[in-house]
Amino acid sequence: MVNTNNLTKSQMEELAFTKEQLEELERARNMPITFDEDCPETTPERAVKFRRVNPPRKHNNSQLA
């Protein structure tokens, strides 16, 4: 993430999406999701077997205070 509080106007403009990029994002947002044999839709049975690649970290909340 970028802290935008410390950026100049030209740096902000450089990071902003172009008009073409915004239009492309809007087109993609409106496209339907299509599943195929390489990427099938997840069924409830498959979801139960799913394992996270990055398991959640165990935090000791007493150390955060």
Secondary structure, 3 states (H helix, E strand, C coil): CCCHHHCCHHHHHHHCCCHHHHHHHHHHHHCCCCCCCCCCCCCHHHHHHCCCCCCCCCCCHHHHC
